[in-house]
Amino acid sequence: MKTLVLVKRYALGLVNALKDDNEFNLVSQELGEFWTFFQTHKELSDLLASPFVPASKKSVIIKNVIAACSFAEKTSRFLILLVEKSRLNLLPEILKVMPLLWHEKKGVSTFEVNSVVALTESQKGRLQKELERLERRPVYLQYRIDPDLVAGISLRKGNVVYDASIRGHLARLKEKICEG
């Protein structure tokens, strides 16, 4: 739970520091590139994760890596902050939360759409229009294939799930039968 709070706090701080979509896309891309680089270089990840390496040395190392990559200033400052606070391990979760917080900041509702098969462009368009009508504001849809669904779709907005799948109907039917 504490990790989730930290992830949201760091992600929200970064999102609030970004001024437009271009800057958001640039910083997100650079953070993703850094994380990929970090994972592929075990020596670097071990060095930065080690409790025996002083924070000042870690800071110098990360600044050298960032300089070689020529990242944007906000990307660089954010990475340095994570290293200095020993929070670099939070970066993958921060990268997952950032788009949701960015859309929220812009007044856009985010839905996760789960289906057994990929939706057609026509279906996606109709779903988006209907959700925008119901929400009375723009929506951003993240699509995911869920082979466990029998048929239909399931929508998630934050902690609320709208289940229009056969699996969901069967689960509700089972509950009713068990209740008597």
N, C-alpha and C positions, 0 to 999 in steps of 0.2 A: 504494500500500500504506500509506504514511504517513497519507494522508487517511482511509482506512478505520479505522485505529487511533485517530485523533483523533475521528472520528465516534462510534465505540463508547465511547471514554472519556467524552466529553461526555454522550452519551445515557445511559450507565450512571450517571454522577454525578447526572443529573437524575432518573432513574427511582428511584434509591436515596433521593432526598430526598422523594419523594412517599409519602404514607401510605395512601391508599386509592383505589378505582376512581373515585370522584367527583372527587377531586383530579387523578388522572391524566387523566380525560376533559376536565376544565376546562383544564388546562395544555396538553394536546395541541391542543384546539380553539383556544385563544388563540394558540398558536404558529403554527398553520395560518392563522389570520386575519391575524396580523402578516405572515407571509410573502406572502400574497396582496396585502395592502396595500403591502408593500415592493416587490413586482414591478410593481404598477400605477402607482407614483410614481417615475418614472425619475430625477427630480432628487434625491430622497432616496437612492435606491440608488447613484447616481453619487457623491453627497457622502460617504456612509458607506464606499464602496469606494476613494475617492481616497487615495493615499498622501501627498498634500500637505496634507490636513486633519489637524491634530493630534488625537491620541486623546482629549484632554480636551474638545475641541469636539464630537467625535463622541459622547462620553458625554453631554454636555449635550443634544445634539439628540435622541438616543435616549430620554433621560429625559423630555423634553417630549412626544415622540410617545407614549410609554408612559402618561404621565399623562393625555393626552387620550383614550386608549383605555380607561383604568381597568382594566388587567389585574391579575390576582392577583399577590401579592407574589413567589411563586416564579417565575412567568412573567417578571415584570419583572426580577428579579435575574439570571435565566438569559440574557435578551436583552442586558442590560447587560454581562454577562461575555463573551458572544460578540463584542460590538462592541469592548470594551476589548482583547480578545485578537486582534482582526482575524480572527475565525472565523465571521462571520455567513454566509458563503458555504456553510458546512457545514449550515445549518439544514434544507434539504430532505432531506438524507440522514439527519440526526438524526431527523426526523419519520418516516422510513420504518423506522428501526431501533427506535424507542421501543416500539411495540407488542410486538415480539418479545422485547425485554428485560423488559418489564413482565410478559408471560405467563410468561417463564422465572423471574422473581423469585417469582411466585405458584405455581410448580410445574406449569405448564400447558405441554404440548408444542405447538408451532406447526407446522402443515403447510401448504404451498402446494399446492392441488389444481388441476391443469390438465386441461381437457377441451375437446372440440370444440364441444359444445353445453352450455348451462346444465343443471346437474343438478336433478332435481325435489326437492322437500322430503323426500319419502320416501327417495330415494337419498342425499341429504345426511345424513339421520338414521341410516340404516343404516351409511354410511361412518364417521360420527362414533362410533357405538357400537362398531363393529369396531376402529377405531383406539384408542379408549379401553381396550378389552379387551386389545389387544396391548401398549399402552404401560403399562397398569396405573396410569393417571392421566388427569386431564382433558386434552382436546386442544382447540385452537383452529384452525379451518380457514379459510384465505383462498382464495377461489375466483377462478379466472382462466380466461378463454376463450382457447384456443390453436388457431387455425385450422390450424396445421401438423400437428397430430395427425390421423391418419387415423381412428382410433376408439379407444375406451378412455380411460383416464386416466393421468396421471402425477402422482406425489406427491413433494414435496421437503420434507425436514426438515433444515434446516441445509445441510450439504454433501452429504447423502446423497439420491439420487434413486431412487425406486421407480417403474419404468416398466412399466405394464401397458397400453401402447398398441400398436396395430398397427405404428406407425412404429418403436417400440423393438424389436419382434420382428423386423421386416425388417432393421433395422440389425445386430442380433445374428446373423441368418442370413447377411447379407452378410459379416460378419467370419469366420464359420465357413467359408464358401465360399472366401474369399480365403486363409485359412490352409491350406486343402487338406484 
